[in-house]
Amino acid sequence: MPRSTGSGAAPPLSFPPDGLPDVARLEGLLPPLLSVVAGTVDVIGLLNFHLFTAHVTGNIVVIAALLVRGGPPNVAQILAVPAFILAVAGVWLIARASDRRGPALARPLLLIQSLLLSCILIFSAIYDPAANPTGLRAVIAAMMAVSAMACQFALLRLAVPGSPSTAVMTGNLTNAVLSLMDTLARNRPLREGASERLKKTSMLLAGFFVGCVAGAAAVSLLGRWAWSLPVVLAAAAVQVPQRR
């Protein structure tokens, strides 16, 4: 039998039982739930502000097109890139100031994302920025949504670095197809662990799609209160690091 260290250390991929979350459980539960959050935020942002709040790539394309071809600028799309950069930098500063590392960062950063989404809900309930998608109020709400998604990207990289992206579905779809092909070619796979990757990426794709459908339904049924859906989901995500 292996000699006990007497420190009560948990098995690999786990932390000592001092309130820190289990890494394997975080990697299994948190990304699928956050992919649903990302889907709802992205589609509500698109329908309300004509902006993909979780996709910096599209906003960079718009900025490049405006620089070369001109045309009426969409202020929210132009500001989305610097707002995303500043939000990620802000999350890094908060993480550094918290003096926490790895999965211990998960809950505080999830709380920040939940707070940002709650601010959008309150702001939208009071001012209904979607009534004028190009107005100042819409830009403010859109930047809060972009910041919430920047926080989600950053918290996964800092707290659960082994997890795939919860919002960039192009990469997840590529991984899913490649993993499916490797699974079917059992005798000569190009990469090992195809079945596990296929399971993870499929859950993220399904979660994001479900979030998009639910977000679109929320906009149709709840109007300015549609942001209550991602708020509830983000609040549920906050509880994941605490569950045993």
VMD Tcl script that draws the C-alpha trace (Angstrom):
set ca {
  {0.00 0.00 0.00}
  {1.24 3.53 -0.69}
  {2.48 5.32 2.36}
  {0.07 7.91 3.70}
  {1.37 11.44 3.99}
  {-0.89 12.11 6.97}
  {-2.00 15.39 5.39}
  {-5.42 14.19 4.28}
  {-4.53 14.97 0.64}
  {-7.22 14.11 -1.88}
  {-6.58 12.02 -5.01}
  {-5.14 13.67 -8.15}
  {-7.39 16.26 -9.81}
  {-8.91 17.12 -6.41}
  {-8.08 19.60 -3.73}
  {-7.91 18.99 -0.01}
  {-11.32 19.12 1.70}
  {-10.97 22.75 2.72}
  {-13.77 24.19 0.63}
  {-11.89 24.32 -2.68}
  {-13.76 22.86 -5.67}
  {-12.91 19.56 -7.33}
  {-11.20 20.19 -10.68}
  {-12.69 17.20 -12.51}
  {-16.21 18.12 -11.38}
  {-15.73 21.74 -12.44}
  {-14.54 20.64 -15.87}
  {-17.54 18.35 -16.19}
  {-20.34 20.63 -14.95}
  {-19.33 24.24 -15.46}
  {-18.58 24.49 -19.22}
  {-21.92 22.98 -20.37}
  {-23.88 25.30 -18.09}
  {-21.84 28.33 -19.14}
  {-22.38 27.43 -22.81}
  {-26.13 27.79 -22.20}
  {-25.47 31.18 -20.57}
  {-23.34 32.23 -23.55}
  {-26.06 31.19 -25.99}
  {-28.74 33.20 -24.20}
  {-26.54 36.30 -23.87}
  {-25.42 36.12 -27.50}
  {-28.89 35.81 -29.01}
  {-30.49 38.39 -26.69}
  {-27.68 40.80 -27.54}
  {-28.17 40.15 -31.25}
  {-31.93 40.65 -31.16}
  {-31.76 43.72 -28.90}
  {-28.60 45.50 -30.05}
  {-27.63 43.85 -33.39}
  {-24.39 42.75 -31.76}
  {-22.78 39.36 -31.12}
  {-21.74 39.92 -27.53}
  {-19.72 36.69 -27.31}
  {-17.94 36.82 -30.68}
  {-15.11 39.29 -31.00}
  {-14.25 37.93 -34.46}
  {-17.41 39.29 -36.07}
  {-16.91 42.70 -34.50}
  {-13.32 42.87 -35.81}
  {-14.65 42.07 -39.31}
  {-17.18 44.89 -39.03}
  {-14.51 47.37 -37.90}
  {-12.23 46.37 -40.80}
  {-15.07 46.71 -43.30}
  {-15.96 50.16 -41.99}
  {-12.34 51.30 -42.17}
  {-12.00 50.25 -45.82}
  {-15.47 50.78 -47.29}
  {-16.96 53.33 -44.94}
  {-20.63 53.38 -44.12}
  {-22.69 54.24 -41.04}
  {-20.76 53.09 -37.97}
  {-22.36 50.86 -35.38}
  {-20.98 52.31 -32.17}
  {-21.66 49.17 -30.14}
  {-19.80 46.94 -32.61}
  {-16.82 49.32 -32.69}
  {-16.65 49.62 -28.90}
  {-17.13 45.89 -28.33}
  {-13.48 45.00 -29.03}
  {-11.86 47.53 -26.66}
  {-14.58 46.83 -24.07}
  {-13.79 43.12 -24.26}
  {-10.06 43.80 -23.86}
  {-10.60 46.07 -20.86}
  {-12.99 43.58 -19.24}
  {-10.52 40.70 -19.58}
  {-7.76 42.91 -18.17}
  {-10.07 43.87 -15.31}
  {-10.78 40.21 -14.53}
  {-7.04 39.53 -14.45}
  {-6.51 42.40 -12.00}
  {-9.33 41.13 -9.79}
  {-7.92 37.61 -9.87}
  {-4.46 38.89 -8.96}
  {-5.81 41.03 -6.13}
  {-7.81 38.08 -4.76}
  {-4.59 36.13 -4.25}
  {-6.32 32.99 -5.55}
  {-5.20 30.61 -8.26}
  {-6.80 27.93 -10.40}
  {-10.23 26.54 -9.46}
  {-10.30 28.69 -6.30}
  {-10.98 31.60 -8.66}
  {-14.10 30.02 -10.14}
  {-16.72 31.22 -7.68}
  {-15.57 34.86 -7.32}
  {-15.35 35.29 -11.10}
  {-18.72 33.59 -11.59}
  {-20.14 36.07 -9.09}
  {-18.76 38.95 -11.16}
  {-20.38 37.58 -14.33}
  {-23.66 37.14 -12.46}
  {-23.43 40.71 -11.15}
  {-22.83 42.11 -14.65}
  {-25.82 40.24 -16.05}
  {-27.96 41.42 -13.14}
  {-26.94 45.01 -13.93}
  {-28.09 44.53 -17.54}
  {-31.43 43.17 -16.32}
  {-31.99 46.13 -13.99}
  {-30.85 48.64 -16.63}
  {-33.08 47.06 -19.30}
  {-36.08 46.86 -17.01}
  {-35.79 50.58 -16.24}
  {-34.76 52.04 -19.61}
  {-35.71 49.40 -22.23}
  {-32.58 50.05 -24.37}
  {-33.80 47.65 -27.07}
  {-36.42 50.25 -28.03}
  {-33.58 52.17 -29.73}
  {-30.87 49.62 -30.70}
  {-28.43 52.34 -31.84}
  {-28.99 54.72 -28.94}
  {-26.70 55.43 -26.02}
  {-28.65 53.24 -23.62}
  {-28.36 50.29 -26.00}
  {-24.61 50.86 -26.26}
  {-24.28 50.88 -22.46}
  {-26.28 47.67 -22.08}
  {-24.37 46.02 -24.93}
  {-21.02 46.85 -23.33}
  {-22.17 45.31 -20.06}
  {-23.13 42.15 -21.97}
  {-19.75 42.09 -23.74}
  {-18.03 42.52 -20.37}
  {-20.02 39.62 -18.90}
  {-18.91 37.36 -21.75}
  {-15.31 38.57 -21.43}
  {-15.49 37.60 -17.77}
  {-16.72 34.12 -18.76}
  {-13.87 33.63 -21.24}
  {-11.30 34.82 -18.71}
  {-12.64 32.79 -15.78}
  {-12.46 29.57 -17.79}
  {-8.88 30.26 -18.88}
  {-7.84 31.17 -15.34}
  {-9.94 28.82 -13.22}
  {-10.59 25.80 -15.45}
  {-7.85 25.99 -18.11}
  {-8.50 22.47 -19.42}
  {-12.04 23.29 -20.55}
  {-12.98 24.09 -24.18}
  {-14.58 27.37 -25.17}
  {-18.19 27.86 -24.15}
  {-18.98 30.43 -26.85}
  {-16.76 29.85 -29.91}
  {-18.69 27.00 -31.50}
  {-16.59 26.85 -34.68}
  {-13.73 25.23 -32.81}
  {-16.07 22.97 -30.84}
  {-17.82 21.81 -34.00}
  {-14.44 21.07 -35.62}
  {-13.37 19.06 -32.57}
  {-16.68 17.20 -32.53}
  {-16.42 16.17 -36.19}
  {-12.76 15.13 -35.86}
  {-13.54 13.19 -32.69}
  {-16.48 11.49 -34.39}
  {-14.27 10.43 -37.30}
  {-11.63 9.10 -34.89}
  {-14.32 7.21 -32.98}
  {-15.61 5.60 -36.14}
  {-12.08 4.70 -37.27}
  {-11.37 2.56 -34.20}
  {-8.33 0.81 -35.62}
  {-6.45 3.92 -36.83}
  {-7.52 7.07 -34.91}
  {-5.46 10.20 -35.49}
  {-5.86 11.30 -31.86}
  {-6.42 9.44 -28.62}
  {-9.36 10.07 -26.31}
  {-11.77 10.77 -29.16}
  {-14.86 9.47 -27.34}
  {-14.35 11.76 -24.34}
  {-13.70 14.80 -26.56}
  {-16.78 14.02 -28.62}
  {-18.89 13.86 -25.47}
  {-17.56 17.17 -24.11}
  {-17.83 19.14 -27.35}
  {-21.27 17.72 -28.15}
  {-22.54 18.86 -24.75}
  {-21.20 22.36 -25.38}
  {-22.72 22.55 -28.86}
  {-26.07 21.34 -27.53}
  {-25.92 23.71 -24.56}
  {-25.13 26.73 -26.71}
  {-27.94 25.89 -29.15}
  {-30.42 25.37 -26.33}
  {-29.33 28.71 -24.88}
  {-29.87 30.45 -28.21}
  {-33.36 29.00 -28.61}
  {-34.25 29.82 -25.00}
  {-32.86 33.35 -25.34}
  {-34.85 34.01 -28.50}
  {-37.99 32.73 -26.80}
  {-37.28 34.95 -23.79}
  {-37.03 38.04 -26.02}
  {-40.35 37.16 -27.67}
  {-42.18 36.34 -24.44}
  {-40.54 38.58 -21.82}
  {-39.41 41.63 -23.77}
  {-37.19 43.86 -21.65}
  {-37.19 41.18 -18.92}
  {-35.50 38.64 -21.24}
  {-32.21 39.19 -19.39}
  {-33.71 37.46 -16.37}
  {-33.01 34.11 -18.09}
  {-29.19 34.45 -18.27}
  {-29.24 35.96 -14.77}
  {-30.93 32.84 -13.37}
  {-28.55 30.56 -15.28}
  {-25.49 32.52 -14.15}
  {-26.71 32.35 -10.55}
  {-26.98 28.57 -10.91}
  {-23.41 28.46 -12.26}
  {-22.20 30.29 -9.12}
  {-23.36 27.31 -7.06}
  {-21.36 24.73 -9.05}
  {-18.00 25.28 -7.24}
  {-19.77 24.84 -3.89}
  {-21.57 21.58 -4.65}
  {-20.12 18.27 -3.51}
}
mol new
graphics top color blue
foreach p $ca { graphics top sphere $p radius 0.5 }
foreach p [lrange $ca 0 end-1] q [lrange $ca 1 end] { graphics top cylinder $p $q radius 0.2 }
display resetview
